[in-house]
Amino acid sequence: MSMVGPWRSAARTDIGKVRARNEDAFLDCPQQGLWVVADGMGGHQGGDIASQMIVASLAELPIEKTFDERLKGVSQCLHWLNRRMVQELTVIAGHQDNVIGSTVVALLVDDSRAVCVWAGDSRCYLWRGQRLYQLTKDHSLMQQLIDQQQMCAGQARTQPHAGALTRAVGASDELALEILELAVYPGDTFLLCSDGLYQSLSSNALGSALSWNAPALALARLFEGALCGPARDNLTAVVIRK
């Protein structure tokens, strides 16, 4: 549990019940107003390398004076990592046909502003006024089918490769990050999580966990719920409350 200024947070990762190793990673840095979840691309050698690199590199960013400079630093760091993974790491790993990559979702805050930066299908939710809002939109084939083919989620889920990502760090030469900015209010609670966590829980279960005031309690509820299920994937969550 960490607490600096008005922000409190708690973070946890779990390998789940099926996977041989944990390819998720997180960063919990309330003193810098920065939190991150990264989910290494499943089944690829080096997914864990990619997610750990993202978290380690963002943790080392210098503390910039202004909020806009901090946001620029996060963005530049992710673009640099993308180039590095695309060019160097694939060669080091010795299999050019494989991608070494990872999703990323980062939340950056100051007193009154929050910015969410993401690529892939790790998510950021906001719990505000007893309502749950999904702030990020998945960069996945499934979401693309819903948007472009007007499919419902149930139909899209059954399509071949529905889980494939359309964006991720290390997946293609140019990284396209999506950025969302919002004003924050007292009592706002954010959840950053990997797909292993949100796929294990209904929206109601997510909201019910986030309604607990203490981030550590909310986190315990989330993992309790997710680990009651099959937990086929790694699970990671960071809960942040103003």
Buried (B, 14 or more C-beta within 10 A) or exposed (E): EBEEEEBBBBBBBBBBEEBEEBBBBBBBBBEBBBBBBBBBBBEBBBBBBBBBBBBEBBEEBEEBEEBEEBBEBBBEBBBEBBBBBBEEBBEEBEEEEBBBBBBBBBBBBBEEBBBBBBBBBBBBBBBBEEEBEBBBBBBBBBBBBBEEEEBEEEBBEEBEEBBEBBBBBBBBEEBEBBEEEBEBEEEBBBBBBBBBBBBBBEEEBBBBBBBBEEBBBBBBBBBEBBBEEEBEBBBBBBBBBB
